[in-house]
Amino acid sequence: MMLVRTVLLLLALGSPGVPAYAWSLPELQGLLQAQPARVLAFEEVRESPWLAAPRTSRGTLRASAQGLEKHVTEPRAETWRLLGDRMEWVGAEGQPARTLRYAEAPAVAALARALRLAVAGDLGALQSDFHIELGGNASLWSARLNPRRPEVARSLDHLELQGAQGRLQVIIVHERSGERTTTRLLH
């Protein structure tokens, strides 16, 4: 009976000298891509040392082959499009679109690409721009993305992705300026 208890204890705690199972980026990517989310409701909180109080916005995210479209419904209507080569902003009342070409802003380019690919579940494609550290397991996971390029790291400290099984649930953007944006995806 003592031998059975010892074996069960070793199985529960892991054997000394034998590393615990570390799951991989391809496994996480497989889970995310098995449950593609095309349209998701979101709630986003922006915190900044320069704001008197955090700002909350709500709306929907729409993922497509062309990019990621963020329709904000609260506190005011606006649309953000993260496309392959640029970011576009359109106001509520038919205001002309404002465009920022990624060639002009490397940190914005890296962040936009990371958001597009994360929502699409293509985390492997982010390895060229970010060091990716996985935590947890398939039931409850996290991924920390640290920028590889110094020109991106000057503005962007890191990104955190959190989820459960094949669902991305939270995206947190940590900027060097002390600002933080937390986006909760509502499946």
C-alpha positions as CSV (number, residue, x, y, z in Angstrom):
1,M,0.0,0.0,0.0
2,M,2.9,2.4,0.8
3,L,4.3,1.8,-2.7
4,V,1.0,2.7,-4.3
5,R,0.8,6.0,-2.3
6,T,4.4,6.8,-3.3
7,V,3.7,6.2,-7.0
8,L,0.5,8.3,-6.9
9,L,2.3,11.1,-5.1
10,L,5.1,11.1,-7.6
11,L,2.6,11.2,-10.5
12,A,0.8,14.1,-8.9
13,L,3.9,16.1,-8.1
14,G,6.2,15.0,-10.9
15,S,9.3,13.0,-10.4
16,P,12.5,14.8,-9.4
17,G,14.8,15.3,-12.3
18,V,11.9,14.8,-14.8
19,P,10.6,18.1,-16.2
20,A,6.9,18.8,-16.2
21,Y,5.2,18.6,-19.6
22,A,5.7,21.9,-21.4
23,W,3.3,22.4,-24.1
24,S,4.2,24.1,-27.4
25,L,3.3,27.0,-29.5
26,P,2.0,24.7,-32.4
27,E,-0.3,23.0,-29.9
28,L,-1.8,26.4,-28.8
29,Q,-2.1,27.5,-32.4
30,G,-3.9,24.3,-33.3
31,L,-6.4,24.9,-30.5
32,L,-7.0,28.5,-31.5
33,Q,-7.4,27.7,-35.2
34,A,-9.8,24.8,-34.5
35,Q,-12.3,27.4,-33.1
36,P,-12.0,30.4,-35.4
37,A,-13.9,33.4,-34.1
38,R,-15.0,35.7,-36.9
39,V,-17.0,38.3,-34.9
40,L,-16.5,38.9,-31.2
41,A,-17.9,41.4,-28.8
42,F,-15.3,43.2,-26.7
43,E,-14.8,45.4,-23.7
44,E,-11.6,47.4,-23.6
45,V,-10.2,49.4,-20.7
46,R,-7.4,52.0,-21.4
47,E,-5.3,53.0,-18.3
48,S,-2.8,55.8,-18.5
49,P,-0.9,58.0,-16.1
50,W,-2.3,60.9,-18.1
51,L,-5.9,60.0,-17.7
52,A,-7.9,60.9,-14.5
53,A,-9.7,57.6,-14.7
54,P,-9.6,54.5,-17.0
55,R,-11.5,54.8,-20.2
56,T,-13.8,51.9,-21.2
57,S,-15.1,51.2,-24.7
58,R,-17.2,48.4,-26.2
59,G,-18.0,47.1,-29.6
60,T,-17.2,44.2,-31.9
61,L,-14.1,42.8,-33.6
62,R,-14.4,41.2,-37.0
63,A,-11.6,39.1,-38.3
64,S,-11.1,38.5,-42.0
65,A,-8.4,37.5,-44.5
66,Q,-7.8,41.2,-45.2
67,G,-7.3,42.2,-41.5
68,L,-9.0,43.0,-38.3
69,E,-11.9,45.5,-38.0
70,K,-12.8,47.0,-34.6
71,H,-16.3,48.6,-34.5
72,V,-16.6,50.8,-31.3
73,T,-20.1,51.4,-30.2
74,E,-19.5,53.0,-26.8
75,P,-18.6,55.7,-25.8
76,R,-18.8,56.9,-29.4
77,A,-19.1,55.2,-32.7
78,E,-15.9,54.7,-34.7
79,T,-14.2,52.0,-36.7
80,W,-10.5,51.0,-36.7
81,R,-9.2,48.8,-39.5
82,L,-5.9,47.0,-39.1
83,L,-4.9,46.0,-42.6
84,G,-1.7,44.5,-44.0
85,D,0.1,47.8,-44.7
86,R,-1.9,50.4,-42.8
87,M,-4.3,51.3,-40.1
88,E,-7.5,53.3,-40.9
89,W,-9.8,55.2,-38.6
90,V,-13.3,56.2,-39.6
91,G,-15.5,58.4,-37.4
92,A,-19.2,58.0,-36.7
93,E,-20.7,60.6,-39.0
94,G,-19.0,59.7,-42.3
95,Q,-15.9,61.6,-41.4
96,P,-13.1,60.9,-43.9
97,A,-10.8,58.0,-43.0
98,R,-7.5,58.8,-41.4
99,T,-4.7,56.5,-42.5
100,L,-1.4,55.6,-40.9
101,R,1.0,53.6,-43.0
102,Y,3.0,51.1,-41.0
103,A,6.2,52.0,-42.8
104,E,6.0,55.3,-40.8
105,A,5.5,53.7,-37.4
106,P,7.3,50.4,-36.8
107,A,5.8,49.9,-33.2
108,V,2.3,50.4,-34.5
109,A,3.0,48.0,-37.4
110,A,4.2,45.3,-34.9
111,L,1.3,45.8,-32.6
112,A,-1.3,45.8,-35.4
113,R,0.2,42.6,-36.9
114,A,0.2,41.0,-33.5
115,L,-3.4,41.8,-32.9
116,R,-4.5,40.6,-36.3
117,L,-2.6,37.3,-36.0
118,A,-3.5,36.7,-32.4
119,V,-7.3,37.0,-33.1
120,A,-6.8,34.7,-36.2
121,G,-4.9,32.2,-34.0
122,D,-1.7,32.4,-36.0
123,L,0.7,32.8,-33.2
124,G,3.6,31.0,-35.0
125,A,3.7,33.8,-37.5
126,L,4.5,36.2,-34.6
127,Q,7.8,34.6,-33.8
128,S,9.7,36.8,-36.3
129,D,8.6,39.9,-34.4
130,F,8.3,38.6,-30.8
131,H,9.9,36.2,-28.3
132,I,6.9,34.2,-27.1
133,E,6.8,32.7,-23.6
134,L,4.0,30.2,-23.0
135,G,2.4,29.5,-19.6
136,G,-0.2,27.3,-18.2
137,N,-1.7,24.4,-20.2
138,A,-4.5,23.8,-22.8
139,S,-7.2,24.4,-20.1
140,L,-6.0,27.8,-19.0
141,W,-3.1,29.4,-20.9
142,S,-1.1,32.6,-21.3
143,A,1.4,33.9,-23.8
144,R,3.8,36.8,-23.2
145,L,5.1,38.4,-26.4
146,N,8.3,40.5,-26.0
147,P,9.4,42.6,-29.0
148,R,12.5,41.5,-30.8
149,R,13.4,44.8,-32.5
150,P,14.7,47.7,-30.5
151,E,12.6,50.3,-32.4
152,V,9.5,48.4,-31.4
153,A,10.6,47.8,-27.8
154,R,11.1,51.6,-27.3
155,S,7.3,52.0,-27.4
156,L,5.9,48.5,-26.7
157,D,7.0,46.7,-23.5
158,H,5.1,43.5,-24.1
159,L,1.8,41.9,-25.0
160,E,-0.1,39.4,-22.9
161,L,-2.6,36.9,-24.3
162,Q,-4.8,34.9,-22.0
163,G,-7.3,32.2,-22.8
164,A,-8.9,28.9,-22.1
165,Q,-8.7,25.9,-24.5
166,G,-9.2,27.3,-28.1
167,R,-10.5,30.7,-27.0
168,L,-8.5,33.9,-26.8
169,Q,-10.1,35.8,-24.0
170,V,-7.9,38.7,-23.0
171,I,-5.3,40.8,-24.8
172,I,-3.2,43.2,-22.7
173,V,-0.9,45.7,-24.3
174,H,1.8,47.1,-22.0
175,E,3.4,50.3,-23.3
176,R,6.8,51.7,-22.1
177,S,5.0,55.0,-21.3
178,G,3.1,53.2,-18.5
179,E,-0.1,52.9,-20.5
180,R,-2.0,49.7,-20.5
181,T,-4.9,48.5,-22.7
182,T,-6.9,45.4,-21.6
183,T,-9.3,44.0,-24.1
184,R,-11.7,41.2,-23.0
185,L,-13.2,39.2,-25.8
186,L,-16.7,38.0,-25.1
187,H,-17.4,34.6,-26.7
